[in-house]
Amino acid sequence: MSNAVISRQHDRRKLPDGWRCVRLRELGVFQSGGTPAKECADYWGGEIPFVTGADITELYIARTNARAFLTRDGLFSAKTAICKAGTALIVTRTRVGR
């Protein structure tokens, strides 16, 4: 979709006062995650909380929301990352728990 088409679509909508349309890439960094191999026992049962979409049952996620925990080997085995406090999590490929 071209910028001109997107601009025309936004012109037709009235946003609340103080709001403006922006592209998602203007809001921050987007990255996807990955799950370490579940069949590798060395990756699981550690101290690092591993949160999935099913664990998102509250507005704010805490360690207590995690149903599984990774070891350091598990953390570095896949496209898994530790999120800083205040990071917005967006679930895209599965239903959220809440």
N, C-alpha and C positions, 0 to 999 in steps of 0.2 A: 504494500500500500504506500503510495507516495505521500510526502509531507503535505502537499496541497489537499489531497483527499482527507487526510486526518484533520487538518486545520478546518476544512469546511464542516466536517462532522461536529467538531467541538463548538463551532460558531452557532450551531442550531440549539445547543443545550445551554440552559441558564444554570450556572453554578452558584452556590451560596456566596454571600459577600465574604471577601477575604480569601476565597479559594481560587486556584488556577490550575489549568491542565498542564501536566508535564509528562514526559516520557518516563517510563519506569527506570531506565538507566540513569536518569538524573537524580534518583532518590538514593542510590547506593550501589553496592556491589552485590550481584546475584551469583550464587554458586549452588551446585547440587551436591548432595552427599552420597554416601555409599555405605552399605552394610558389610562388615567383615565376614568372612566365610564362617557360617554357623557350625560347620562340621569340625572346625579347628578349635579344640578346647583351650589352647594357649591364648586365644584372643578374648575369651569370655571369663567373667567372674572376678574381674579386677575392681578398681576403685573409681574408674572414670564413667560417669553416667552416660548411657547411650539412649537418646530420645528419638522416637519415631512419631509419625503422625498419630498413631493410636494412643500415644502417651500425652498428647496435648488435650487435656481435659479442663484446664483452668486458663485464665487470661495470662497469667505469668507462670513460667515453668521453673521449677526448683528441682534440686537433686531428688527429692521425694517423688517426683512425677515419673522418673525413669523406672522401667521394669527390668532393664538389663544393664550390666556394667561391663566395661571393656578393660583389658590390660593395656599397657603401653604398646605392646606388640600388636594388639588388635586395633588400637587407634591409628597406627601408622601403616596398617596392612591394606587399607582401602581408601577411598576418597572420603574420609571422615575427618571432621575438624571440630575443634573446641570453639564454641561461640562465646564472644564477650558478653558480659551482662548488658542488657538493654537491646540485644540483637532481636530483630523481628524474624520469626520463623514462618515461612509460607509453605504449606503442604500442597503439592501439586499432583501427585500420582496416586494418592490413596485418600480414603476418608479420614477425617480427623476424629479423635476420640470423643470430642464434645460437640 
